[in-house]
C-alpha cells in the first residue's frame, strides 16, 4: 500500500473512532463473504463493519486518543463502529457470534475507554436504550402523578369538607346564621323556667277557695244560733 493510501486509511479509521459512540473489535477468521454481508445487515444503518489492518488501526487509535487496544489488534481484525445504540449493536454481535462461532469478539471501546470481551458481553446483557428510556419515562410519569396527587389532596379534602358543611346547613339553617339564633334561645330559656312559678301563683287562690267556702257555713251556723237565742 502506498504511503498516501496508508495515510488516507488511517485518517478514515481515526474519523470512525471519533464519530462513533463505541466500537467492537472482532476476529473474523473463517467467515465467508456472505456471512460478513449478513453481519453488516444485522448491525443496521447505525453501525458499520470494516476490515482493518492492525498496524494502521493501532496508529489510528493512538491519533484518536484511545489507548489499551494494541493487544486486541492481532490476527484478522474487523471493527464494528457504532453510531447508534451501543447496547443494541453489542446484542447483535453477540447473537451473531452464537450462531456463527467463527466470529470472535475480542473487546472494544466505549467513550474512549478500552473494554475486554467480558465487558462487551455484559454490555450486551443490558437493556436497550429504548427500553431504558421507556422505563425512565414511566418512572417520571409515576412520580409526577404522585406529586399531582399530593398537591390535589388538600384541595379535595377541603372540597369534601365544604360539601359536608353545605349538607349540614341544609338540614340546620341556623349554622349559616353564624350562631345568631343561640342568644335568643338562651334569653327564652328563663321564661320557660319561670313558667312553673307563675303556675304555682295562679294555683294558690284555688287552694284558698275551699277554706273560704268552709268558713261560710260556720258563719251561717253562728247566725242561726243567734236567731234561736233571740
mmCIF file of the C-alpha atoms, coordinates in Angstrom:
data_MODEL
# 
_entry.id   MODEL 
# 
loop_
_atom_site.group_PDB 
_atom_site.id 
_atom_site.type_symbol 
_atom_site.label_atom_id 
_atom_site.label_alt_id 
_atom_site.label_comp_id 
_atom_site.label_asym_id 
_atom_site.label_entity_id 
_atom_site.label_seq_id 
_atom_site.pdbx_PDB_ins_code 
_atom_site.Cartn_x 
_atom_site.Cartn_y 
_atom_site.Cartn_z 
_atom_site.occupancy 
_atom_site.B_iso_or_equiv 
_atom_site.pdbx_formal_charge 
_atom_site.auth_seq_id 
_atom_site.auth_comp_id 
_atom_site.auth_asym_id 
_atom_site.auth_atom_id 
_atom_site.pdbx_PDB_model_num 
ATOM 1   C CA . UNK A 1 1   ? 0.000    0.000   0.000   1.00 0.00 ? 1   UNK A CA 1 
ATOM 2   C CA . UNK A 1 2   ? 1.378    3.391   -0.991  1.00 0.00 ? 2   UNK A CA 1 
ATOM 3   C CA . UNK A 1 3   ? 2.163    5.880   1.751   1.00 0.00 ? 3   UNK A CA 1 
ATOM 4   C CA . UNK A 1 4   ? -0.640   8.199   0.669   1.00 0.00 ? 4   UNK A CA 1 
ATOM 5   C CA . UNK A 1 5   ? -3.100   5.336   0.733   1.00 0.00 ? 5   UNK A CA 1 
ATOM 6   C CA . UNK A 1 6   ? -1.965   4.362   4.238   1.00 0.00 ? 6   UNK A CA 1 
ATOM 7   C CA . UNK A 1 7   ? -2.406   7.922   5.451   1.00 0.00 ? 7   UNK A CA 1 
ATOM 8   C CA . UNK A 1 8   ? -5.885   8.062   3.945   1.00 0.00 ? 8   UNK A CA 1 
ATOM 9   C CA . UNK A 1 9   ? -6.775   4.717   5.549   1.00 0.00 ? 9   UNK A CA 1 
ATOM 10  C CA . UNK A 1 10  ? -5.508   5.886   8.946   1.00 0.00 ? 10  UNK A CA 1 
ATOM 11  C CA . UNK A 1 11  ? -7.439   9.148   8.649   1.00 0.00 ? 11  UNK A CA 1 
ATOM 12  C CA . UNK A 1 12  ? -10.609  7.219   7.820   1.00 0.00 ? 12  UNK A CA 1 
ATOM 13  C CA . UNK A 1 13  ? -10.201  4.954   10.865  1.00 0.00 ? 13  UNK A CA 1 
ATOM 14  C CA . UNK A 1 14  ? -9.490   7.985   13.074  1.00 0.00 ? 14  UNK A CA 1 
ATOM 15  C CA . UNK A 1 15  ? -12.707  9.627   11.874  1.00 0.00 ? 15  UNK A CA 1 
ATOM 16  C CA . UNK A 1 16  ? -14.624  6.418   12.523  1.00 0.00 ? 16  UNK A CA 1 
ATOM 17  C CA . UNK A 1 17  ? -13.312  6.259   16.103  1.00 0.00 ? 17  UNK A CA 1 
ATOM 18  C CA . UNK A 1 18  ? -14.100  9.934   16.716  1.00 0.00 ? 18  UNK A CA 1 
ATOM 19  C CA . UNK A 1 19  ? -17.561  9.870   15.149  1.00 0.00 ? 19  UNK A CA 1 
ATOM 20  C CA . UNK A 1 20  ? -18.774  6.659   16.771  1.00 0.00 ? 20  UNK A CA 1 
ATOM 21  C CA . UNK A 1 21  ? -20.326  6.161   20.201  1.00 0.00 ? 21  UNK A CA 1 
ATOM 22  C CA . UNK A 1 22  ? -18.397  2.924   20.572  1.00 0.00 ? 22  UNK A CA 1 
ATOM 23  C CA . UNK A 1 23  ? -16.514  0.243   18.693  1.00 0.00 ? 23  UNK A CA 1 
ATOM 24  C CA . UNK A 1 24  ? -16.297  -3.535  18.946  1.00 0.00 ? 24  UNK A CA 1 
ATOM 25  C CA . UNK A 1 25  ? -13.171  -5.317  17.736  1.00 0.00 ? 25  UNK A CA 1 
ATOM 26  C CA . UNK A 1 26  ? -13.679  -8.793  16.290  1.00 0.00 ? 26  UNK A CA 1 
ATOM 27  C CA . UNK A 1 27  ? -11.724  -11.567 14.679  1.00 0.00 ? 27  UNK A CA 1 
ATOM 28  C CA . UNK A 1 28  ? -13.470  -12.693 11.525  1.00 0.00 ? 28  UNK A CA 1 
ATOM 29  C CA . UNK A 1 29  ? -11.246  -15.644 10.632  1.00 0.00 ? 29  UNK A CA 1 
ATOM 30  C CA . UNK A 1 30  ? -13.266  -18.332 8.866   1.00 0.00 ? 30  UNK A CA 1 
ATOM 31  C CA . UNK A 1 31  ? -16.276  -16.166 7.995   1.00 0.00 ? 31  UNK A CA 1 
ATOM 32  C CA . UNK A 1 32  ? -17.420  -16.324 4.408   1.00 0.00 ? 32  UNK A CA 1 
ATOM 33  C CA . UNK A 1 33  ? -18.183  -13.281 2.314   1.00 0.00 ? 33  UNK A CA 1 
ATOM 34  C CA . UNK A 1 34  ? -21.896  -13.996 2.659   1.00 0.00 ? 34  UNK A CA 1 
ATOM 35  C CA . UNK A 1 35  ? -21.614  -14.242 6.436   1.00 0.00 ? 35  UNK A CA 1 
ATOM 36  C CA . UNK A 1 36  ? -19.827  -10.887 6.542   1.00 0.00 ? 36  UNK A CA 1 
ATOM 37  C CA . UNK A 1 37  ? -22.636  -9.392  4.468   1.00 0.00 ? 37  UNK A CA 1 
ATOM 38  C CA . UNK A 1 38  ? -25.227  -10.884 6.810   1.00 0.00 ? 38  UNK A CA 1 
ATOM 39  C CA . UNK A 1 39  ? -23.352  -9.459  9.793   1.00 0.00 ? 39  UNK A CA 1 
ATOM 40  C CA . UNK A 1 40  ? -23.324  -5.974  8.289   1.00 0.00 ? 40  UNK A CA 1 
ATOM 41  C CA . UNK A 1 41  ? -27.054  -6.183  7.606   1.00 0.00 ? 41  UNK A CA 1 
ATOM 42  C CA . UNK A 1 42  ? -27.749  -7.373  11.156  1.00 0.00 ? 42  UNK A CA 1 
ATOM 43  C CA . UNK A 1 43  ? -25.994  -4.304  12.582  1.00 0.00 ? 43  UNK A CA 1 
ATOM 44  C CA . UNK A 1 44  ? -28.303  -1.988  10.645  1.00 0.00 ? 44  UNK A CA 1 
ATOM 45  C CA . UNK A 1 45  ? -27.726  1.553   9.468   1.00 0.00 ? 45  UNK A CA 1 
ATOM 46  C CA . UNK A 1 46  ? -26.416  2.797   12.819  1.00 0.00 ? 46  UNK A CA 1 
ATOM 47  C CA . UNK A 1 47  ? -23.218  0.741   12.636  1.00 0.00 ? 47  UNK A CA 1 
ATOM 48  C CA . UNK A 1 48  ? -20.540  -0.035  10.073  1.00 0.00 ? 48  UNK A CA 1 
ATOM 49  C CA . UNK A 1 49  ? -18.322  -3.098  9.955   1.00 0.00 ? 49  UNK A CA 1 
ATOM 50  C CA . UNK A 1 50  ? -14.899  -2.648  8.378   1.00 0.00 ? 50  UNK A CA 1 
ATOM 51  C CA . UNK A 1 51  ? -11.926  -4.955  7.935   1.00 0.00 ? 51  UNK A CA 1 
ATOM 52  C CA . UNK A 1 52  ? -8.744   -3.119  9.000   1.00 0.00 ? 52  UNK A CA 1 
ATOM 53  C CA . UNK A 1 53  ? -5.005   -3.670  9.033   1.00 0.00 ? 53  UNK A CA 1 
ATOM 54  C CA . UNK A 1 54  ? -3.746   -3.964  12.611  1.00 0.00 ? 54  UNK A CA 1 
ATOM 55  C CA . UNK A 1 55  ? -0.774   -1.643  12.146  1.00 0.00 ? 55  UNK A CA 1 
ATOM 56  C CA . UNK A 1 56  ? -2.935   1.096   10.675  1.00 0.00 ? 56  UNK A CA 1 
ATOM 57  C CA . UNK A 1 57  ? -5.614   0.593   13.325  1.00 0.00 ? 57  UNK A CA 1 
ATOM 58  C CA . UNK A 1 58  ? -3.010   0.991   16.082  1.00 0.00 ? 58  UNK A CA 1 
ATOM 59  C CA . UNK A 1 59  ? -1.837   4.278   14.580  1.00 0.00 ? 59  UNK A CA 1 
ATOM 60  C CA . UNK A 1 60  ? -5.418   5.488   14.179  1.00 0.00 ? 60  UNK A CA 1 
ATOM 61  C CA . UNK A 1 61  ? -6.332   4.565   17.753  1.00 0.00 ? 61  UNK A CA 1 
ATOM 62  C CA . UNK A 1 62  ? -3.318   6.473   19.045  1.00 0.00 ? 62  UNK A CA 1 
ATOM 63  C CA . UNK A 1 63  ? -4.206   9.547   16.983  1.00 0.00 ? 63  UNK A CA 1 
ATOM 64  C CA . UNK A 1 64  ? -7.807   9.344   18.250  1.00 0.00 ? 64  UNK A CA 1 
ATOM 65  C CA . UNK A 1 65  ? -6.547   9.340   21.844  1.00 0.00 ? 65  UNK A CA 1 
ATOM 66  C CA . UNK A 1 66  ? -7.522   5.728   22.509  1.00 0.00 ? 66  UNK A CA 1 
ATOM 67  C CA . UNK A 1 67  ? -5.126   3.527   24.448  1.00 0.00 ? 67  UNK A CA 1 
ATOM 68  C CA . UNK A 1 68  ? -5.189   -0.044  25.665  1.00 0.00 ? 68  UNK A CA 1 
ATOM 69  C CA . UNK A 1 69  ? -6.330   -1.666  22.419  1.00 0.00 ? 69  UNK A CA 1 
ATOM 70  C CA . UNK A 1 70  ? -2.985   -2.687  20.921  1.00 0.00 ? 70  UNK A CA 1 
ATOM 71  C CA . UNK A 1 71  ? -3.247   -6.176  22.417  1.00 0.00 ? 71  UNK A CA 1 
ATOM 72  C CA . UNK A 1 72  ? -6.623   -6.597  20.734  1.00 0.00 ? 72  UNK A CA 1 
ATOM 73  C CA . UNK A 1 73  ? -5.255   -5.731  17.316  1.00 0.00 ? 73  UNK A CA 1 
ATOM 74  C CA . UNK A 1 74  ? -3.811   -9.062  16.261  1.00 0.00 ? 74  UNK A CA 1 
ATOM 75  C CA . UNK A 1 75  ? -4.975   -11.637 13.764  1.00 0.00 ? 75  UNK A CA 1 
ATOM 76  C CA . UNK A 1 76  ? -7.652   -10.897 11.155  1.00 0.00 ? 76  UNK A CA 1 
ATOM 77  C CA . UNK A 1 77  ? -9.445   -7.869  12.589  1.00 0.00 ? 77  UNK A CA 1 
ATOM 78  C CA . UNK A 1 78  ? -12.696  -6.168  11.709  1.00 0.00 ? 78  UNK A CA 1 
ATOM 79  C CA . UNK A 1 79  ? -14.150  -3.314  13.727  1.00 0.00 ? 79  UNK A CA 1 
ATOM 80  C CA . UNK A 1 80  ? -17.829  -2.540  14.204  1.00 0.00 ? 80  UNK A CA 1 
ATOM 81  C CA . UNK A 1 81  ? -18.098  1.246   14.563  1.00 0.00 ? 81  UNK A CA 1 
ATOM 82  C CA . UNK A 1 82  ? -21.391  2.021   16.305  1.00 0.00 ? 82  UNK A CA 1 
ATOM 83  C CA . UNK A 1 83  ? -23.164  5.329   15.688  1.00 0.00 ? 83  UNK A CA 1 
ATOM 84  C CA . UNK A 1 84  ? -26.446  4.455   17.388  1.00 0.00 ? 84  UNK A CA 1 
ATOM 85  C CA . UNK A 1 85  ? -27.406  2.342   20.385  1.00 0.00 ? 85  UNK A CA 1 
ATOM 86  C CA . UNK A 1 86  ? -24.214  0.661   21.602  1.00 0.00 ? 86  UNK A CA 1 
ATOM 87  C CA . UNK A 1 87  ? -26.128  -1.903  23.652  1.00 0.00 ? 87  UNK A CA 1 
ATOM 88  C CA . UNK A 1 88  ? -28.292  -2.913  20.704  1.00 0.00 ? 88  UNK A CA 1 
ATOM 89  C CA . UNK A 1 89  ? -25.237  -3.321  18.462  1.00 0.00 ? 89  UNK A CA 1 
ATOM 90  C CA . UNK A 1 90  ? -23.452  -5.373  21.123  1.00 0.00 ? 90  UNK A CA 1 
ATOM 91  C CA . UNK A 1 91  ? -26.504  -7.622  21.328  1.00 0.00 ? 91  UNK A CA 1 
ATOM 92  C CA . UNK A 1 92  ? -26.474  -8.065  17.552  1.00 0.00 ? 92  UNK A CA 1 
ATOM 93  C CA . UNK A 1 93  ? -22.800  -9.031  17.531  1.00 0.00 ? 93  UNK A CA 1 
ATOM 94  C CA . UNK A 1 94  ? -23.257  -11.421 20.444  1.00 0.00 ? 94  UNK A CA 1 
ATOM 95  C CA . UNK A 1 95  ? -26.223  -13.135 18.807  1.00 0.00 ? 95  UNK A CA 1 
ATOM 96  C CA . UNK A 1 96  ? -24.385  -13.410 15.502  1.00 0.00 ? 96  UNK A CA 1 
ATOM 97  C CA . UNK A 1 97  ? -21.336  -14.891 17.240  1.00 0.00 ? 97  UNK A CA 1 
ATOM 98  C CA . UNK A 1 98  ? -23.558  -17.502 18.919  1.00 0.00 ? 98  UNK A CA 1 
ATOM 99  C CA . UNK A 1 99  ? -24.966  -18.502 15.535  1.00 0.00 ? 99  UNK A CA 1 
ATOM 100 C CA . UNK A 1 100 ? -21.542  -18.274 13.874  1.00 0.00 ? 100 UNK A CA 1 
ATOM 101 C CA . UNK A 1 101 ? -18.846  -19.350 16.357  1.00 0.00 ? 101 UNK A CA 1 
ATOM 102 C CA . UNK A 1 102 ? -16.063  -18.435 13.944  1.00 0.00 ? 102 UNK A CA 1 
ATOM 103 C CA . UNK A 1 103 ? -16.732  -14.778 14.806  1.00 0.00 ? 103 UNK A CA 1 
ATOM 104 C CA . UNK A 1 104 ? -14.773  -13.903 17.939  1.00 0.00 ? 104 UNK A CA 1 
ATOM 105 C CA . UNK A 1 105 ? -15.445  -10.729 19.921  1.00 0.00 ? 105 UNK A CA 1 
ATOM 106 C CA . UNK A 1 106 ? -12.080  -9.549  21.240  1.00 0.00 ? 106 UNK A CA 1 
ATOM 107 C CA . UNK A 1 107 ? -13.091  -6.362  23.029  1.00 0.00 ? 107 UNK A CA 1 
ATOM 108 C CA . UNK A 1 108 ? -13.991  -2.806  22.216  1.00 0.00 ? 108 UNK A CA 1 
ATOM 109 C CA . UNK A 1 109 ? -14.004  0.870   23.025  1.00 0.00 ? 109 UNK A CA 1 
ATOM 110 C CA . UNK A 1 110 ? -16.724  2.878   24.766  1.00 0.00 ? 110 UNK A CA 1 
ATOM 111 C CA . UNK A 1 111 ? -16.398  6.607   25.448  1.00 0.00 ? 111 UNK A CA 1 
ATOM 112 C CA . UNK A 1 112 ? -12.694  6.358   24.645  1.00 0.00 ? 112 UNK A CA 1 
ATOM 113 C CA . UNK A 1 113 ? -12.122  3.631   27.249  1.00 0.00 ? 113 UNK A CA 1 
ATOM 114 C CA . UNK A 1 114 ? -10.999  0.108   26.289  1.00 0.00 ? 114 UNK A CA 1 
ATOM 115 C CA . UNK A 1 115 ? -13.279  -2.849  27.071  1.00 0.00 ? 115 UNK A CA 1 
ATOM 116 C CA . UNK A 1 116 ? -12.383  -6.524  27.114  1.00 0.00 ? 116 UNK A CA 1 
ATOM 117 C CA . UNK A 1 117 ? -14.548  -9.342  25.758  1.00 0.00 ? 117 UNK A CA 1 
ATOM 118 C CA . UNK A 1 118 ? -16.293  -9.966  29.096  1.00 0.00 ? 118 UNK A CA 1 
ATOM 119 C CA . UNK A 1 119 ? -17.241  -6.294  29.391  1.00 0.00 ? 119 UNK A CA 1 
ATOM 120 C CA . UNK A 1 120 ? -18.695  -6.358  25.883  1.00 0.00 ? 120 UNK A CA 1 
ATOM 121 C CA . UNK A 1 121 ? -20.748  -9.398  26.932  1.00 0.00 ? 121 UNK A CA 1 
ATOM 122 C CA . UNK A 1 122 ? -22.038  -7.515  29.989  1.00 0.00 ? 122 UNK A CA 1 
ATOM 123 C CA . UNK A 1 123 ? -22.877  -4.559  27.758  1.00 0.00 ? 123 UNK A CA 1 
ATOM 124 C CA . UNK A 1 124 ? -24.884  -6.869  25.505  1.00 0.00 ? 124 UNK A CA 1 
ATOM 125 C CA . UNK A 1 125 ? -26.837  -8.148  28.519  1.00 0.00 ? 125 UNK A CA 1 
ATOM 126 C CA . UNK A 1 126 ? -28.098  -4.659  29.321  1.00 0.00 ? 126 UNK A CA 1 
ATOM 127 C CA . UNK A 1 127 ? -31.486  -3.448  28.165  1.00 0.00 ? 127 UNK A CA 1 
ATOM 128 C CA . UNK A 1 128 ? -31.538  -1.317  25.054  1.00 0.00 ? 128 UNK A CA 1 
ATOM 129 C CA . UNK A 1 129 ? -31.676  2.451   25.162  1.00 0.00 ? 129 UNK A CA 1 
ATOM 130 C CA . UNK A 1 130 ? -35.304  2.458   24.018  1.00 0.00 ? 130 UNK A CA 1 
ATOM 131 C CA . UNK A 1 131 ? -36.333  0.108   26.825  1.00 0.00 ? 131 UNK A CA 1 
ATOM 132 C CA . UNK A 1 132 ? -34.397  2.084   29.431  1.00 0.00 ? 132 UNK A CA 1 
ATOM 133 C CA . UNK A 1 133 ? -35.872  5.360   28.187  1.00 0.00 ? 133 UNK A CA 1 
ATOM 134 C CA . UNK A 1 134 ? -39.339  3.828   28.343  1.00 0.00 ? 134 UNK A CA 1 
ATOM 135 C CA . UNK A 1 135 ? -38.795  2.725   31.929  1.00 0.00 ? 135 UNK A CA 1 
ATOM 136 C CA . UNK A 1 136 ? -37.368  6.121   32.830  1.00 0.00 ? 136 UNK A CA 1 
ATOM 137 C CA . UNK A 1 137 ? -40.354  7.869   31.269  1.00 0.00 ? 137 UNK A CA 1 
ATOM 138 C CA . UNK A 1 138 ? -42.704  5.549   33.153  1.00 0.00 ? 138 UNK A CA 1 
ATOM 139 C CA . UNK A 1 139 ? -40.932  6.257   36.433  1.00 0.00 ? 139 UNK A CA 1 
ATOM 140 C CA . UNK A 1 140 ? -41.062  10.006  35.791  1.00 0.00 ? 140 UNK A CA 1 
ATOM 141 C CA . UNK A 1 141 ? -44.772  9.865   34.974  1.00 0.00 ? 141 UNK A CA 1 
ATOM 142 C CA . UNK A 1 142 ? -45.423  7.828   38.108  1.00 0.00 ? 142 UNK A CA 1 
ATOM 143 C CA . UNK A 1 143 ? -43.522  10.357  40.218  1.00 0.00 ? 143 UNK A CA 1 
ATOM 144 C CA . UNK A 1 144 ? -45.398  13.208  38.539  1.00 0.00 ? 144 UNK A CA 1 
ATOM 145 C CA . UNK A 1 145 ? -48.733  11.514  39.198  1.00 0.00 ? 145 UNK A CA 1 
ATOM 146 C CA . UNK A 1 146 ? -47.807  11.080  42.849  1.00 0.00 ? 146 UNK A CA 1 
ATOM 147 C CA . UNK A 1 147 ? -46.800  14.741  43.069  1.00 0.00 ? 147 UNK A CA 1 
ATOM 148 C CA . UNK A 1 148 ? -50.086  15.849  41.489  1.00 0.00 ? 148 UNK A CA 1 
ATOM 149 C CA . UNK A 1 149 ? -51.999  13.631  43.927  1.00 0.00 ? 149 UNK A CA 1 
ATOM 150 C CA . UNK A 1 150 ? -50.161  15.130  46.892  1.00 0.00 ? 150 UNK A CA 1 
ATOM 151 C CA . UNK A 1 151 ? -50.832  18.658  45.654  1.00 0.00 ? 151 UNK A CA 1 
ATOM 152 C CA . UNK A 1 152 ? -54.503  17.983  44.994  1.00 0.00 ? 152 UNK A CA 1 
ATOM 153 C CA . UNK A 1 153 ? -55.159  16.030  48.177  1.00 0.00 ? 153 UNK A CA 1 
ATOM 154 C CA . UNK A 1 154 ? -55.675  19.109  50.446  1.00 0.00 ? 154 UNK A CA 1 
ATOM 155 C CA . UNK A 1 155 ? -57.965  20.686  47.855  1.00 0.00 ? 155 UNK A CA 1 
ATOM 156 C CA . UNK A 1 156 ? -60.011  17.516  47.641  1.00 0.00 ? 156 UNK A CA 1 
ATOM 157 C CA . UNK A 1 157 ? -60.261  17.355  51.409  1.00 0.00 ? 157 UNK A CA 1 
ATOM 158 C CA . UNK A 1 158 ? -61.372  20.986  51.509  1.00 0.00 ? 158 UNK A CA 1 
ATOM 159 C CA . UNK A 1 159 ? -63.991  20.284  48.848  1.00 0.00 ? 159 UNK A CA 1 
ATOM 160 C CA . UNK A 1 160 ? -65.310  17.319  50.816  1.00 0.00 ? 160 UNK A CA 1 
ATOM 161 C CA . UNK A 1 161 ? -65.452  19.453  53.974  1.00 0.00 ? 161 UNK A CA 1 
ATOM 162 C CA . UNK A 1 162 ? -67.323  22.209  52.148  1.00 0.00 ? 162 UNK A CA 1 
ATOM 163 C CA . UNK A 1 163 ? -69.784  19.654  50.792  1.00 0.00 ? 163 UNK A CA 1 
ATOM 164 C CA . UNK A 1 164 ? -70.355  18.240  54.261  1.00 0.00 ? 164 UNK A CA 1 
ATOM 165 C CA . UNK A 1 165 ? -70.947  21.715  55.706  1.00 0.00 ? 165 UNK A CA 1 
ATOM 166 C CA . UNK A 1 166 ? -73.374  22.541  52.931  1.00 0.00 ? 166 UNK A CA 1 
ATOM 167 C CA . UNK A 1 167 ? -75.339  19.354  53.567  1.00 0.00 ? 167 UNK A CA 1 
ATOM 168 C CA . UNK A 1 168 ? -75.382  20.119  57.298  1.00 0.00 ? 168 UNK A CA 1 
ATOM 169 C CA . UNK A 1 169 ? -76.536  23.671  56.627  1.00 0.00 ? 169 UNK A CA 1 
ATOM 170 C CA . UNK A 1 170 ? -79.431  22.396  54.537  1.00 0.00 ? 170 UNK A CA 1 
ATOM 171 C CA . UNK A 1 171 ? -80.542  20.287  57.493  1.00 0.00 ? 171 UNK A CA 1 
ATOM 172 C CA . UNK A 1 172 ? -79.946  23.021  60.086  1.00 0.00 ? 172 UNK A CA 1 
ATOM 173 C CA . UNK A 1 173 ? -80.115  26.565  58.591  1.00 0.00 ? 173 UNK A CA 1 
ATOM 174 C CA . UNK A 1 174 ? -79.048  28.084  61.925  1.00 0.00 ? 174 UNK A CA 1 
ATOM 175 C CA . UNK A 1 175 ? -75.459  27.045  61.068  1.00 0.00 ? 175 UNK A CA 1 
ATOM 176 C CA . UNK A 1 176 ? -75.404  29.655  58.296  1.00 0.00 ? 176 UNK A CA 1 
ATOM 177 C CA . UNK A 1 177 ? -76.714  32.318  60.759  1.00 0.00 ? 177 UNK A CA 1 
ATOM 178 C CA . UNK A 1 178 ? -73.344  32.346  62.424  1.00 0.00 ? 178 UNK A CA 1 
ATOM 179 C CA . UNK A 1 179 ? -74.851  31.427  65.819  1.00 0.00 ? 179 UNK A CA 1 
ATOM 180 C CA . UNK A 1 180 ? -77.304  34.362  65.820  1.00 0.00 ? 180 UNK A CA 1 
ATOM 181 C CA . UNK A 1 181 ? -80.162  32.141  66.958  1.00 0.00 ? 181 UNK A CA 1 
ATOM 182 C CA . UNK A 1 182 ? -78.333  30.865  70.006  1.00 0.00 ? 182 UNK A CA 1 
ATOM 183 C CA . UNK A 1 183 ? -78.641  34.009  72.242  1.00 0.00 ? 183 UNK A CA 1 
ATOM 184 C CA . UNK A 1 184 ? -82.354  34.199  71.502  1.00 0.00 ? 184 UNK A CA 1 
ATOM 185 C CA . UNK A 1 185 ? -82.776  30.680  72.682  1.00 0.00 ? 185 UNK A CA 1 
ATOM 186 C CA . UNK A 1 186 ? -80.746  31.496  75.770  1.00 0.00 ? 186 UNK A CA 1 
ATOM 187 C CA . UNK A 1 187 ? -82.960  34.515  76.543  1.00 0.00 ? 187 UNK A CA 1 
ATOM 188 C CA . UNK A 1 188 ? -86.105  32.459  76.141  1.00 0.00 ? 188 UNK A CA 1 
ATOM 189 C CA . UNK A 1 189 ? -84.850  29.777  78.498  1.00 0.00 ? 189 UNK A CA 1 
ATOM 190 C CA . UNK A 1 190 ? -85.509  31.743  81.753  1.00 0.00 ? 190 UNK A CA 1 
ATOM 191 C CA . UNK A 1 191 ? -89.092  32.404  80.644  1.00 0.00 ? 191 UNK A CA 1 
ATOM 192 C CA . UNK A 1 192 ? -89.623  28.681  80.345  1.00 0.00 ? 192 UNK A CA 1 
ATOM 193 C CA . UNK A 1 193 ? -88.054  28.130  83.779  1.00 0.00 ? 193 UNK A CA 1 
ATOM 194 C CA . UNK A 1 194 ? -90.278  30.772  85.498  1.00 0.00 ? 194 UNK A CA 1 
ATOM 195 C CA . UNK A 1 195 ? -93.429  29.345  83.995  1.00 0.00 ? 195 UNK A CA 1 
ATOM 196 C CA . UNK A 1 196 ? -93.878  26.770  86.790  1.00 0.00 ? 196 UNK A CA 1 
ATOM 197 C CA . UNK A 1 197 ? -93.627  29.536  89.431  1.00 0.00 ? 197 UNK A CA 1 
ATOM 198 C CA . UNK A 1 198 ? -96.299  31.558  87.680  1.00 0.00 ? 198 UNK A CA 1 
ATOM 199 C CA . UNK A 1 199 ? -98.456  28.477  87.533  1.00 0.00 ? 199 UNK A CA 1 
ATOM 200 C CA . UNK A 1 200 ? -97.941  27.960  91.249  1.00 0.00 ? 200 UNK A CA 1 
ATOM 201 C CA . UNK A 1 201 ? -99.047  31.523  91.981  1.00 0.00 ? 201 UNK A CA 1 
ATOM 202 C CA . UNK A 1 202 ? -102.190 31.106  89.919  1.00 0.00 ? 202 UNK A CA 1 
ATOM 203 C CA . UNK A 1 203 ? -102.988 27.872  91.667  1.00 0.00 ? 203 UNK A CA 1 
ATOM 204 C CA . UNK A 1 204 ? -102.686 29.371  95.177  1.00 0.00 ? 204 UNK A CA 1 
ATOM 205 C CA . UNK A 1 205 ? -106.172 31.099  95.206  1.00 0.00 ? 205 UNK A CA 1 
ATOM 206 C CA . UNK A 1 206 ? -107.670 27.839  94.138  1.00 0.00 ? 206 UNK A CA 1 
ATOM 207 C CA . UNK A 1 207 ? -106.218 26.225  97.259  1.00 0.00 ? 207 UNK A CA 1 
ATOM 208 C CA . UNK A 1 208 ? -107.606 29.055  99.499  1.00 0.00 ? 208 UNK A CA 1 
ATOM 209 C CA . UNK A 1 209 ? -111.086 28.924  97.967  1.00 0.00 ? 209 UNK A CA 1 
ATOM 210 C CA . UNK A 1 210 ? -112.267 25.811  99.814  1.00 0.00 ? 210 UNK A CA 1 
ATOM 211 C CA . UNK A 1 211 ? -111.209 27.370  103.110 1.00 0.00 ? 211 UNK A CA 1 
ATOM 212 C CA . UNK A 1 212 ? -113.410 30.356  102.402 1.00 0.00 ? 212 UNK A CA 1 
ATOM 213 C CA . UNK A 1 213 ? -116.282 28.079  101.494 1.00 0.00 ? 213 UNK A CA 1 
ATOM 214 C CA . UNK A 1 214 ? -115.710 26.102  104.684 1.00 0.00 ? 214 UNK A CA 1 
ATOM 215 C CA . UNK A 1 215 ? -115.912 29.291  106.761 1.00 0.00 ? 215 UNK A CA 1 
ATOM 216 C CA . UNK A 1 216 ? -119.156 30.266  105.119 1.00 0.00 ? 216 UNK A CA 1 
ATOM 217 C CA . UNK A 1 217 ? -121.318 27.535  106.695 1.00 0.00 ? 217 UNK A CA 1 
ATOM 218 C CA . UNK A 1 218 ? -119.732 28.276  110.048 1.00 0.00 ? 218 UNK A CA 1 
ATOM 219 C CA . UNK A 1 219 ? -120.821 31.854  109.757 1.00 0.00 ? 219 UNK A CA 1 
ATOM 220 C CA . UNK A 1 220 ? -124.275 30.803  108.736 1.00 0.00 ? 220 UNK A CA 1 
ATOM 221 C CA . UNK A 1 221 ? -124.457 28.461  111.690 1.00 0.00 ? 221 UNK A CA 1 
ATOM 222 C CA . UNK A 1 222 ? -123.484 31.263  114.011 1.00 0.00 ? 222 UNK A CA 1 
ATOM 223 C CA . UNK A 1 223 ? -126.218 33.442  112.618 1.00 0.00 ? 223 UNK A CA 1 
ATOM 224 C CA . UNK A 1 224 ? -128.750 30.710  113.041 1.00 0.00 ? 224 UNK A CA 1 
ATOM 225 C CA . UNK A 1 225 ? -127.666 30.265  116.671 1.00 0.00 ? 225 UNK A CA 1 
ATOM 226 C CA . UNK A 1 226 ? -128.107 33.917  117.396 1.00 0.00 ? 226 UNK A CA 1 
ATOM 227 C CA . UNK A 1 227 ? -131.532 33.797  115.843 1.00 0.00 ? 227 UNK A CA 1 
ATOM 228 C CA . UNK A 1 228 ? -132.573 30.870  118.041 1.00 0.00 ? 228 UNK A CA 1 
ATOM 229 C CA . UNK A 1 229 ? -131.384 32.513  121.176 1.00 0.00 ? 229 UNK A CA 1 
ATOM 230 C CA . UNK A 1 230 ? -133.371 35.546  120.384 1.00 0.00 ? 230 UNK A CA 1 
# 
